[in-house]
Amino acid sequence: MTQNILNSTMVTEEKIDSYLEKQIMSFLDCSTDLDETERQRLVFLLGVSSLQLFVQSNWTGPPVHSYPQDFLPSLSFQQFSEAKELDTVVLSLLILDGESVYSLTSVPALLLLARIILVNVRHKLTAIQSLPWWTLRYVTIHQQLLEERSPQLFALAENCIDQVMKLENLFVDDSCRYLAIQFHLECAYVFLNYYEYKKAKDQFSIAKDISRLQINLTGALGKRTRFQENYVAQLILDVRREGDAPSWCEFSPAATPQEYLIKNLELNDDTVLNEIKLADCEQFQVPDLCAEELAVILGVCTNFQKSNPVHKLTEEELLAFTSCLLSQPKFWAIQTSALILRTKLERGSTRRVERAMRQTQALADQFEDKTTSVLERLKVFYSCQVPPHWAIQRQLASLLFELGCTSSALQIFEKLEMWEDVVICYERMGHHGKAEEILRQELEKKETPSLYCLLGDVLRDHSFYDKAWELSLHRSARAQRSKALLHLRNREFQECVVCFERSVKINPMQLGVWFSLGCAYLALEDYGGSAKAFQRCVTLEPDNAEAWNNLSTSYIRLKQKVKAFRTLQEALKCNYEHWQIWENYILTSTDVGEFSEAIKAYHRLLDLRDKYKDVQVLKILVRAVVSGITDRSGDVATGLRGKLQELLGRVTSRVTNDGEIWRLYAQVYGDGQSEKPEENEKAFQYLSKAYKCDTQSSCWEKDITSFKEVIQRALGLAHVAIKCSESKSNPQEAVQMLSSVRLHLRGLLSKAKQNFTDVASGEISGELVDDVAAVDTLVQELQDLSNQFRNQY
């Protein structure tokens, strides 16, 4: 049938994709043997079969031992002397947005045929209801072959999702809820891959709601080690189903016999148990789950991984998910995905790394194993995120590299033709010349832009990136990306910006490039350019705290302080522990009049940095509260007096030797001029501590300007003491307060005469005459007032 659809004469110069598309269109339009619906159905089935065979050849295994000659007309091979030449041409046709395709992709003609049918001629297949869903699956597969995300594929994926959503009768029946779960999971993985994290989370939530599962991390008493005597709390996944168990449905696949699944290897450790031994196994018994329900748990796990920072606690939580999934080995795709995740989590554990190594080897070997049929492997395949077989091989090589087995890792990388990793291995082994030699050998066999880029990386030579750019006919985003990074390393920012701009023009979905471009613009002080670059960066990855922080810096420089404030709020959502972001946030908050946020930020900075102080910020906050300045929302800041007093109390408990901060603390309590005696009392205490800090600083008594300032502060303290004494019920306390201030003033008079008396005339310096006279007068006043209180004893 394939030969009937595709067989015809072919012009020698005609491209193979154009030829195949023309033949399929001809069959759909002109064939008289079959009615139109049947013709559409046959072409659609050809496209789906091609995609499934391609997945088998590169993802699930066992390998397909067929060649394009077996299903394509012989005329299409007249241009090529051997199959490898055809593969090279087809791979070049699969390049999108300047991103190269993995060079060892098996039977790429199958994917090309699937693309032609599911994308190029889909407008002709109007009778096929599930066509956009299969086109979405093609997008998922094609994207995984590319070096970077393709905007072209993402646009196609969004279009397909919208079309499927509009199919009213596809998911209406209750029996079709299994299909709905599969579809929403597939949508979630697409969104996740293209940095649309919120949309992905929504899709995972919809799938979970349809499945009626309750999935929660919880604690249960259990043992983790062989010699543990007492049961202690262990982290586990609690899965419960709302309502009755689902009845059998033709849309939900039957479980694969366990002997056909990859084996979950034992830990074989002398201390740690293979799995947690619970005190009460019945309490947290996981119900018997179907394929879609297991896929939902895997999806929730994947979303949890993407939404949380890399941390030991996160790893423990993810291991709880994998333990649950592996407790019910039923489906090849789910078992493989769960084991791959577990090996990634265990590679950092000294007690588990050996199991991770053996398990990764077993995962890599199963591709060639013919025990499990491809039909079993493809069950719920698209509802998981099983990586292609070369990605698993690469994970194995990376693990070997981390363990110091560089030669073994090198052999795998060379076999996979992953030259970038090969170069890293040679560099670690100290064979710097060998990296260049092997790249030149490969270039002699065939010149490709990616090889020239790698040679440029090794030799740090712009000419090789230029060669790659020319060879790609100005379509290689990688060439301009690599050239720009070399300029950035050499601090050649203007040239760097030009190359980065070319790269993102070809492919706008390069997260790292947008970030580096923003940094280059910041270095050039082009804040408009940096704002645009970091804005694109946070659009692609909303939880990139550093990008949000840099975006706020750009807005601050552009005098757009409100925008800067909002971007810093986003940055803090992503990274709550980054003190530099909090410091930017507190400054921006005070600038825009968000005084409440500034107080909150100051508290957080005290949590992160014990001795943190910023007197300027405190001055602004005190002025706002004391003067009743309105904040950005129009509220009077006086209402924050209590919060500011609490903050200053915390600051002064950490920083006790700063007189300026003690004076600000006194101001919040009325600076001694309050109507409330208790507030004046506190103001006096804080001003006394401020005076003590002033007089303990070095050389103040030698500098006349500093001396005058101290005198003025002492006079102010004396007036507050007088006001406080008037409200004292106990005359002895009043005398004690006045006496301490009088001693301060007498000490100042003594120092003034000692340090600032003219030797010749014997008189005090003219600059201090008035101040000294005021101190003398006040000392006498304090003496008289003290005597009055003594008379009350």
Disulfide bonds with the S-S distance in Angstrom:
none
